[in-house]
Amino acid sequence: MTTVGACAGEPETPIPQAVPPLPGIAVPPIDVDAPGRTADQLSGWAATVSDQTRVSTTALEAYGYAAAVMAQSRPDCGITWTTIAGIAGVESRHGTHRGSSLAADGTVSPPIRGIPLDGGPGVAEIPDTDGGVLDGDAVHDRAMGPLQFIPETWRRWGVDANGDGVVDADSIDDAALTAARYLCARGGDLTAEAGWRQALMAYNLSGEYLVDVRDRANTYAVRSVP
């Protein structure tokens, strides 16, 4: 059992090691088909959760919107915003890795790119699949954006979530919904331990990674509840 730090004089909050992670505070109903950046409808919810979790409102809007879309399109999956947030926290600190910043429209800049996947120690070898068009590397593939997709996976699963007509791995809106779609396809029922584990291992074949995501997701869940 891990704990969440509290203010001086206050007890620390235990964080359960639940798998799948706890769902956290519910995402309010929204019109997922509204024009423009539909995630903006979650601004009030996200602002409250941001105060409690220290995750930016823009990022939380993206995670909440992705969960809301999947609740309608894949109700059998049951993916929660906390799982998406856990992955994004591990992958890129919610779009802020190495000095990048997250704009109000969901754009991460400068773009986040991983190391070359050149088969070095502890690194998979993935020769270039996109001519460097997406990841800027014409020799080896690199993971891209706040959710760290490789080009081949992005081309198959990427989706425009903010209504701007562009499928952009550097948009946290597009990346969050793409991640949700991919996880649901790979894990099936993410409300079951077996399904959640299968989805996470498809995203990153690492037991240590799974534990890191689990702990972050449960932390956000516990902190989000007033």
N, C-alpha and C positions, 0 to 999 in steps of 0.2 A: 504494500500500500504506500503510495507516494502522497505528498501533501502540497498544497498551494500556499505560498507565503502570504501572510496577513500583515496588517499595519501593526506597529509596535503596541504590545499589550494585548493584542487579540490572538486567539488560538488559530493555528493553521487548520485549513480545511482538508480533510482526507480526500484523496482522489482515487476512486475505485479503478481496478484494472479490468473493467468490464469489456467483454468482446461479444458482440459488437459494442462500440462505445455508446454511452448514453446519448439520447437525442438532443438534450439541452432544451432551452425555451422554444416553444413552437413558433414556426414561421406563420404570420397571419395570412389570411386569404388575400390573393391578389389576382388581377386579370393577367395571366401569363401571355396572352396574345395581344396586349396593348401595344401601340406603335412606339418607336423610339427605344430608349434605354428603359425597358420595363422594370428592371431591378430598382429604379428610383422609387418605386412605390413602397419599397421596404425601408425608406430612409429613417422613419421614426423608430421602427423596431431595431434597425442596425445601430442607431445612435445609442440606444439604451444598452444593447449588448456590447457595443464598443467600450462604453464606460466601465463595464464589468470585466471584459476580457483583454482590453488593451490591443485589440485588433481593429484596424481602420474601418470606418463605416462603409467605405466604398468596397472593400474586400468582403465584408459581411453581407452587403447587398447582393454581391455576385454569388456567394455561397447559398444564401437563402433563396435566391431566384432559381438557381440550378436545382435545389431540392424541391422547390414548388413545381417546376416544370416536370421533373421526373415523377412526382406524386400523381400527376395527371396522365402522363404518357406511359409510365411504367409503374403503376401502383403496386405491382407484385414485388418490386425491388426494395422499396423502403429505405433508400439511401437518405441520410440526414445531412444537414448543413455542417454538423460537427465533424463528420468524417472528411468532408471536402476541406474544411478549415484545417484539420489535422494534417492532411497531405500538403496543402499549400504552405503551412507553417514550417514543415520539415524541408520542403523543396526550395523555398525562396523567401522565407520570412514574410509571406504575404506580399510578394512583389517588391521587397526592399533589400534583397541580397546585394552585397557589395556596393552599396550606395545608390542603387536604383530607387526610384520613387513611383508611387501609384497616384495618377491623376484622378480627378473627380469623375472623368468619363470612363475610368477603368483601364486606361493605357499605362503600361509599365515602361519607364524610360530611365536610363538607356536600357535597351533590350538585354535580358538575361540569357546568357548562353553557357552551357556546360563545357567541360573539357572535351577535347577530341576523343571519340570512342575508338581508340587505336590499338586496343588489345594490350596495353601496358599493365603493370601489376594491379590487380583488382579491378580492371576496367574491361568491359566487353569490347570486342572488335566489330564495328559496324562500318563497312566502307560506305562512301558517300552514296546517297540515294536520290538526292534532289539537285545535283549540280551546284550545290552551295546557295541555291536561290532562297531557301527558307532559313537555313542556319548559318550562312556566311562561310561555310567550309566545304570546298569542293573535293577534299581528299577523304575525310571521315565525317560521319554524322555527329552532331552535337545535340544535346537536349536543349529545348527552347522554352522560354517564357516562364511565367510564375508557377506553372504546374509541370514544367520540364518534360515536354513531349519530344520524342525523336521525330524527324520529318516524316518517315513512313507512316507512323501511327497517326500523326496529325492529319496527313492527307486522307486517311481512311475515315477518321472519326471526327475531325474538326467541324465545328458548327458556329454559325453567326448567332450569338445570343443577345446582342445589343441593338440589332436592327440597323446597323450602318452599312450593310451590304458586303462586308469584308469578313472573311474567316481568318482571324488573326490570333496567332499563338501568344502574342504580346499583349492581348486584351485579357484582363482577369475575368471578364464576363464570359467571353468565348471559351477560355481555358477551363473555367470552373464547370460549365455545362458539358463541355467535351469530356472532362474527367468523369463526371457523373454518368454520362452515357456509356463510357468505356467500362467503368466499374460495374454497372448494372449488367452489361452484356457478359462480362467475364465471371461475375459472382452469382448472378441470379437473384436469390433472396438474401439481401444484405442485412435483414433482421435476424438471420440465423448465424451462429458462430462460424459454421463451415463455409457459408457463402461469403461472409465478410473476409475471412482469411483467404479464401481463394481469390477474391477480387484484389486484395492488397498484394498478394504474392504475384499476381499477373502484372500489377503496376510496377512493382519492384521486388525482384526475387531475393529478398533478404529478411531473415527473421528479426534482425536488429531494427531494420526500417519499420517493420510491422509494429514492433513494440513502441518505437518513437511516435508513430502516428497515433496508435491507441492512446498513449499517455497524453499527447497534446489534445486529441479530440475529447477525451474525458475531462481534461482540465477546462477546456472551453465550455463544455456542458455544465459542469458544476458551477463555474463562475457566472454563467449566463442566467441562472435561476436566482431571482431576487431573494 
